[in-house]
Amino acid sequence: MARTTHDHSATIMIIDDHPLLRRGVRQLLEIEDDLTLIFDTGSPQEGIEQAIALDPDMLLLDLSMPDMNGLEALRQLRETGYAGRIIMYTVSDQEDDVVDALQNGADGYLLKDMEPEDMVHQMRKAAKGRMVISENLTARLAEALHNQRSAPAMPSVESLTYREKEILRELAAGMSNKLIARKLNIAEGTVKVHVKHLLKKLRLRSRVEAAVWAVQERLDK
């Protein structure tokens, strides 16, 4: 059976201290013609150096590693100027870990127990600039938000400006700042400022929480 060909192959790198897992992902991607694994390592330090040198489109980063945890590696990658997509790939489904990762510049959060075909599907979405997060985590964040909303004086969407509402709708669709900027024909820096303001107004901690909240409020329509 002929495989579907794609115009562009996204280059991928893995930083994970489990050799079997790295081999599994390598084998999974070998049969995909639009996702190419170019480097994998169990050393976060080597991974950071190679990410800068090779500049892959996307990086799968383990959260829990002995030498340096994934959050520290994530911060260093962003500080050294790596601008590709960084997807946390982990066994931890703790809400705080998800929020910390996304606040520190991750573009997604996937759990290692997901089905291989789901994983490939999510990586394709990430390569196209969409934010990706495992489905059961979205439900968990929604539940946490629901409990948070029981608190007095939860802000409403009415406190947002027209532009902030526009951006919130795009966040709910999983769009990155770059894609939102392109769609609304404004600078990426302007999008960042609007996102910061709307998070503050809604008293939410991350863009994922904002996306989940917008879907709950049916603002994604």
C-alpha positions, 0 to 999 in steps of 0.5 A: 500500500502506498504511503501518503507523501507530505511536502515537508518532513519535520526533523525531530530530536529526543532527549530521554534517559531510557534507551528502550523508549528512544529506540521505540520512538525511532522505530515508530518514526522510521515508517513515517515519511513526514517525521524524521528523527535526526538525533537522540540522547540520554544526556540532557547536556548533550541534548541541549548542545545538539539542539542548538547545533542541529536546530531540529523542528521539534524536540521530545523532552523527558520530564524526569531524568537523573542528571538534570530534570526536564524543566531545567533542560527546557529553561536552558534550551529557551535561554540559549535561543532554541526556537523549535517546538518543545514537547514534554514527553513524560509519565507524570500526569500531575497538573502542576508539572503540566502548568510549569512546563507550559509556563516555561516555554513548552509547546505541548505535554504528552504522556508516555502511555499513549497509543503509538498512532495517537503519538504520531498524530499529535506530533504532526499537529505539533509540527504544524504549530499547534499546541498538543496536550494528552486528552485526559490531561485536558479533562483534569485541567478543566476539572481543576478550573471548575473547582477554581471557578467556585471561588468568589468573583471569578472573572468573566469574558466581559473583562477582555478587550475585543482583541483579547477575545480574538486571541483567546479563541485562537488559543482555544484552537491550540494555535501558537503565538506565531500562527495567531500573529500571522492570522490576525496580521499583528506582531508575535510580540503583540500577541505575547503581550495580549496573552499575558494581559488576558491570563492576568485578567482571568487569573489563569496560570497558563495558555492551556488553562486559558484554552480549556476555560475558553472551550468551557465558556464556549468561546471557541466557536 
